[in-house]
Amino acid sequence: MNVPRTVVSVVCLVIASVPAFAQPRVQWMNRYERVLVIVPMIGSGTAVDPIRPKHLPVLSAEASLSSTPFLGFSVQVSDDGKYALVELVAHDKSAFQDILGDASIKAFLKGRDGRDVAEAEFKKYKKNFSIANFGVRIP
Protein backbone atom coordinates (compact mmCIF):
# COMPACT_ATOMS: atom_id res chain seq x y z
CA MET A 1 0.00 0.00 0.00
CA ASN A 2 1.39 3.37 -1.01
CA VAL A 3 0.36 6.33 1.24
CA PRO A 4 1.14 9.86 0.02
CA ARG A 5 3.81 11.67 2.05
CA THR A 6 1.55 14.64 2.79
CA VAL A 7 -0.98 12.35 4.48
CA VAL A 8 1.75 10.78 6.59
CA SER A 9 3.10 14.23 7.49
CA VAL A 10 -0.32 15.52 8.55
CA VAL A 11 -1.04 12.41 10.64
CA CYS A 12 2.35 12.71 12.37
CA LEU A 13 1.76 16.41 13.06
CA VAL A 14 -1.67 15.73 14.58
CA ILE A 15 -0.33 12.91 16.76
CA ALA A 16 2.61 15.06 17.92
CA SER A 17 0.36 18.01 18.85
CA VAL A 18 -2.13 16.03 20.99
CA PRO A 19 -0.01 16.28 24.21
CA ALA A 20 0.03 20.08 23.90
CA PHE A 21 -3.74 20.17 24.30
CA ALA A 22 -3.62 17.81 27.27
CA GLN A 23 -1.51 20.12 29.44
CA PRO A 24 -3.13 21.12 32.75
CA ARG A 25 -3.97 24.77 33.31
CA VAL A 26 -1.63 26.83 35.46
CA GLN A 27 -3.14 27.53 38.87
CA TRP A 28 -4.14 31.16 39.43
CA MET A 29 -1.66 31.58 42.30
CA ASN A 30 1.23 30.66 39.99
CA ARG A 31 0.48 33.14 37.23
CA TYR A 32 2.47 36.36 36.85
CA GLU A 33 4.98 37.73 39.34
CA ARG A 34 3.69 37.90 42.90
CA VAL A 35 5.00 39.23 46.17
CA LEU A 36 3.50 38.94 49.65
CA VAL A 37 4.41 41.86 51.91
CA ILE A 38 3.72 43.26 55.34
CA VAL A 39 3.62 47.04 55.09
CA PRO A 40 2.78 49.79 57.59
CA MET A 41 -0.42 51.77 57.20
CA ILE A 42 0.20 55.41 56.31
CA GLY A 43 -1.91 58.54 55.88
CA SER A 44 -3.74 60.98 58.13
CA GLY A 45 -7.26 59.81 57.30
CA THR A 46 -8.34 62.87 55.33
CA ALA A 47 -9.77 62.84 51.80
CA VAL A 48 -6.48 64.19 50.49
CA ASP A 49 -4.34 61.75 52.51
CA PRO A 50 -6.41 58.60 53.19
CA ILE A 51 -5.19 55.84 55.48
CA ARG A 52 -3.75 53.17 53.22
CA PRO A 53 -0.98 50.58 52.97
CA LYS A 54 2.43 52.03 52.19
CA HIS A 55 3.49 51.76 48.50
CA LEU A 56 -0.01 50.90 47.29
CA PRO A 57 -1.70 53.22 44.82
CA VAL A 58 -4.69 55.27 45.90
CA LEU A 59 -7.39 54.35 43.41
CA SER A 60 -10.07 56.79 42.38
CA ALA A 61 -12.22 57.58 39.37
CA GLU A 62 -9.28 59.46 37.84
CA ALA A 63 -6.52 57.00 38.85
CA SER A 64 -7.49 53.43 38.06
CA LEU A 65 -5.42 50.29 38.49
CA SER A 66 -4.36 50.57 34.84
CA SER A 67 -2.29 53.64 35.78
CA THR A 68 -0.11 51.53 38.12
CA PRO A 69 2.53 48.87 37.39
CA PHE A 70 0.35 46.31 39.19
CA LEU A 71 -2.21 43.98 37.65
CA GLY A 72 -3.97 43.67 41.00
CA PHE A 73 -3.55 43.45 44.75
CA SER A 74 -5.26 42.02 47.80
CA VAL A 75 -5.14 43.60 51.26
CA GLN A 76 -6.07 42.55 54.77
CA VAL A 77 -5.48 44.91 57.68
CA SER A 78 -3.68 43.51 60.72
CA ASP A 79 -5.52 42.96 64.00
CA ASP A 80 -4.05 46.15 65.50
CA GLY A 81 -4.74 48.23 62.37
CA LYS A 82 -1.13 49.39 62.07
CA TYR A 83 -0.08 47.06 59.25
CA ALA A 84 -1.46 45.66 56.02
CA LEU A 85 -0.94 42.15 54.71
CA VAL A 86 -0.71 42.52 50.95
CA GLU A 87 -0.30 40.40 47.84
CA LEU A 88 0.78 42.35 44.75
CA VAL A 89 0.65 40.95 41.22
CA ALA A 90 2.56 42.35 38.24
CA HIS A 91 3.85 41.27 34.83
CA ASP A 92 7.47 41.47 35.99
CA LYS A 93 9.50 41.93 39.17
CA SER A 94 10.58 45.45 38.27
CA ALA A 95 7.17 46.66 39.51
CA PHE A 96 8.23 45.62 43.02
CA GLN A 97 11.53 47.52 42.98
CA ASP A 98 10.51 50.24 45.48
CA ILE A 99 8.83 47.76 47.78
CA LEU A 100 11.70 45.28 47.84
CA GLY A 101 14.17 48.13 48.37
CA ASP A 102 12.37 49.36 51.50
CA ALA A 103 14.07 47.84 54.56
CA SER A 104 11.01 48.46 56.77
CA ILE A 105 8.94 45.97 54.75
CA LYS A 106 8.88 42.20 55.14
CA ALA A 107 8.59 40.68 51.67
CA PHE A 108 8.09 37.12 50.45
CA LEU A 109 8.70 36.48 46.75
CA LYS A 110 7.06 33.68 44.80
CA GLY A 111 9.77 31.18 43.93
CA ARG A 112 12.14 32.38 46.63
CA ASP A 113 10.08 32.03 49.80
CA GLY A 114 7.50 29.38 50.57
CA ARG A 115 3.86 30.33 51.07
CA ASP A 116 3.92 28.51 54.41
CA VAL A 117 6.75 30.79 55.62
CA ALA A 118 4.74 33.86 54.59
CA GLU A 119 1.60 32.51 56.25
CA ALA A 120 3.45 31.92 59.55
CA GLU A 121 4.71 35.51 59.49
CA PHE A 122 1.29 36.91 58.52
CA LYS A 123 -0.31 35.07 61.45
CA LYS A 124 1.85 37.17 63.80
CA TYR A 125 -0.13 40.19 62.57
CA LYS A 126 -3.56 38.66 61.95
CA LYS A 127 -4.53 35.76 64.20
CA ASN A 128 -7.05 34.02 61.89
CA PHE A 129 -5.06 34.55 58.69
CA SER A 130 -5.20 31.76 56.10
CA ILE A 131 -3.23 31.98 52.89
CA ALA A 132 -5.78 29.66 51.26
CA ASN A 133 -8.37 32.48 51.45
CA PHE A 134 -5.98 35.23 50.39
CA GLY A 135 -4.75 36.31 47.00
CA VAL A 136 -5.55 37.98 43.73
CA ARG A 137 -7.09 36.03 40.87
CA ILE A 138 -6.01 37.58 37.59
CA PRO A 139 -7.55 36.01 34.46
Secondary structure by P-SEA (a helix, b strand, c coil): ccccaaaaaaaaaaaaacccccccccccccccbbbbbbbbbbccccccccccccccccccccccccccccccbbbbbcccccccccccccccccccccccccccbbbbccccccaaaaaaaaaaccccccccccccccc
